[in-house]
Amino acid sequence: MQVGFSLALATLLVAVIGVGSLLQIPIGYLADRMAWQRLMLAATVLLVVASLLLPLALRVPAVLWLLGFVWGMLGGGLYTLAVIRVGATLRGMQLVQGTTAIFFAYIIGNIIGPVLGGVGLSFAPTYGLSIVFGGVGLAGLGVMVLGHTRHIRRKRGLPITLPKPPEG
């Protein structure tokens, strides 16, 4: 393992992430009691922070286990929140299509994530994974901000697209 982990240690980290993913259930519970948008934003921000802390955690196993647990919990929580959002807003065939889109995105992430992580580790064994996953998380935050901006503009009756620049 490029960062100095034995196979057993790397396998244990994957198990910790898996155990953390069980805590997506309380996130779903919270989504029934507060705005899902705030939970989605908080989960994404915490995932970005956890990704950026990875290089520091490589030397302190307890911090690494904690970060793995947080990744599992919040990663699973984001999936749960997406399903809740689709279920609350779509009906009929749109619900089927929305759920399919979420599942498709999940599968694509499971295919592309390890490849991107491997590329990051190949270029920078200590910081590569952190840069890749932090960057993906920041891109996700950007998409959220754009989506929220569009929602606000639509709600206020403002145009959603930017006006074309004057010709000349």
Order of alpha helices (4+ residues) and beta strands (2+ residues): alpha-alpha-alpha-alpha-alpha-alpha
